[in-house]
């Protein structure tokens, strides 16, 4: 059976939100000191692009960390 999403066939593979979250748990993370440096620079008012140049972290990594921080603060 073929699952369709926006006219793309993914065969029998269909990931639910829980399946995707379990994939994210196994991803590599920056050490706590690096994440602390990134958050501190964001709080100081540095832009995401300059922060990427300063720390060497990818833009997507910084944005993901920012989203995680927002979720943690909302709780």
C-alpha positions in Angstrom: 0.0 0.0 0.0 1.3 3.4 -0.9 0.9 6.5 1.3 0.5 9.8 -0.4 1.4 13.2 0.9 1.2 16.2 -1.5 1.3 13.8 -4.5 4.5 12.0 -3.3 4.5 8.3 -2.7 6.4 7.1 0.4 5.5 3.4 0.0 4.6 1.7 3.2 6.7 4.1 5.3 4.5 6.5 7.2 6.1 8.3 10.2 3.8 9.6 12.9 4.7 12.5 15.2 5.9 10.1 17.9 8.1 8.2 15.4 9.7 11.5 14.3 10.3 12.6 17.9 12.0 9.3 18.7 14.3 10.0 15.7 15.2 13.4 17.2 16.1 11.9 20.5 19.0 10.1 19.0 20.4 13.1 17.2 23.8 14.5 18.2 23.6 17.6 20.4 26.2 20.2 21.1 27.8 20.0 24.6 26.1 22.0 27.3 28.8 24.7 27.3 28.3 25.3 23.6 24.5 25.5 24.0 25.0 27.9 26.9 27.2 30.1 24.8 24.6 30.2 22.0 21.8 31.1 24.3 23.9 33.8 26.1 24.7 35.3 22.7 21.1 35.3 21.7 20.1 37.0 25.0 22.8 39.6 24.5 21.1 40.6 21.2 23.4 39.0 18.6 21.8 38.1 15.3 21.5 34.4 14.4 23.8 34.8 11.4 26.5 36.5 13.5 26.1 33.9 16.2 26.7 31.2 13.6 29.9 32.8 12.6 31.0 33.3 16.2 30.2 29.8 17.5 30.6 27.7 14.3 27.1 26.3 14.8 24.8 25.8 11.8 21.8 28.2 11.4 19.4 25.3 11.7 21.0 24.2 14.9 20.6 27.6 16.4 17.0 27.9 15.3 16.2 24.4 16.8 17.9 25.4 20.0 15.9 28.6 20.1 12.6 26.7 19.5 13.5 24.2 22.3 14.3 27.1 24.6 10.9 28.7 23.8 9.1 25.4 24.6 11.0 25.1 27.9 10.2 28.6 28.9 6.5 28.1 28.1 6.2 25.3 30.6 
